[in-house]
Amino acid sequence: VEGKEKYLLIRPLCDEIEPADSSFSVKSDRVLIKLCKKSAGAQWGSVDDSDLREKERKEEKAKASQGKSTAQLLSELYGE
């Protein structure tokens, strides 16, 4: 919308960025945002930290499942 300020807030980002090397440009049909990663060669699964949180959640779940029998795991899965 012409003349109106809009905000895009993504917190927290997946990792640190270099603000001085990052940029944006406004096109007629979109806004292009380029974020320069602080760690060269770093791989981001997403812009926010949701992929990292999901990976940590899966690791915690796997760790909690270690040593349990198949019956115990199925009981937890189906809530019996």
VMD Tcl script that draws the C-alpha trace (Angstrom):
set ca {
  {0.00 0.00 0.00}
  {1.52 3.25 -1.15}
  {2.72 5.57 1.62}
  {2.17 3.08 4.44}
  {4.89 1.52 6.55}
  {4.81 -2.25 6.87}
  {6.92 -4.47 9.10}
  {8.21 -8.00 8.77}
  {9.38 -9.38 12.08}
  {11.07 -12.78 12.29}
  {12.47 -13.57 15.70}
  {14.62 -15.34 16.43}
  {16.48 -15.83 13.19}
  {18.05 -19.20 12.53}
  {21.54 -17.79 13.12}
  {23.37 -14.47 13.23}
  {23.52 -12.19 10.19}
  {25.75 -9.32 9.03}
  {23.37 -6.34 8.91}
  {25.87 -4.14 7.03}
  {26.12 -6.74 4.24}
  {22.38 -7.49 4.13}
  {20.02 -5.55 1.88}
  {16.48 -5.14 0.62}
  {14.77 -3.75 -2.45}
  {11.17 -2.84 -3.11}
  {9.67 -4.01 -6.41}
  {6.24 -3.24 -7.79}
  {4.90 -6.63 -6.70}
  {7.23 -7.73 -3.88}
  {9.91 -6.85 -1.36}
  {13.20 -8.69 -1.78}
  {15.21 -9.21 1.41}
  {18.76 -10.56 1.28}
  {20.32 -11.61 4.59}
  {24.07 -12.15 4.75}
  {24.94 -14.97 7.13}
  {27.60 -14.21 9.71}
  {29.04 -17.72 9.38}
  {30.11 -18.27 5.77}
  {28.83 -21.56 4.41}
  {26.24 -22.02 7.17}
  {23.12 -23.94 6.11}
  {19.73 -22.68 7.26}
  {16.71 -24.93 7.02}
  {14.47 -21.89 7.47}
  {14.81 -18.18 8.18}
  {13.56 -18.53 11.74}
  {14.76 -21.08 14.27}
  {11.81 -23.47 13.83}
  {13.93 -26.16 12.11}
  {16.45 -26.07 14.95}
  {13.72 -26.33 17.58}
  {12.09 -29.25 15.73}
  {15.44 -31.05 15.47}
  {16.07 -30.55 19.20}
  {12.55 -31.80 20.02}
  {13.10 -34.96 17.96}
  {16.49 -35.58 19.59}
  {14.96 -35.20 23.07}
  {12.14 -37.57 22.14}
  {14.62 -40.15 20.79}
  {16.76 -39.83 23.91}
  {13.71 -40.32 26.15}
  {12.76 -43.44 24.16}
  {16.11 -45.17 24.61}
  {15.90 -48.32 26.68}
  {12.11 -48.60 26.44}
  {10.44 -51.71 25.11}
  {8.35 -51.74 21.98}
  {5.23 -52.22 24.12}
  {6.07 -49.13 26.20}
  {6.69 -47.04 23.08}
  {3.41 -48.19 21.48}
  {1.56 -47.46 24.73}
  {2.93 -43.90 24.73}
  {2.15 -43.47 21.04}
  {-1.48 -44.56 21.35}
  {-2.03 -43.19 24.87}
  {-2.99 -46.49 26.43}
}
mol new
graphics top color blue
foreach p $ca { graphics top sphere $p radius 0.5 }
foreach p [lrange $ca 0 end-1] q [lrange $ca 1 end] { graphics top cylinder $p $q radius 0.2 }
display resetview
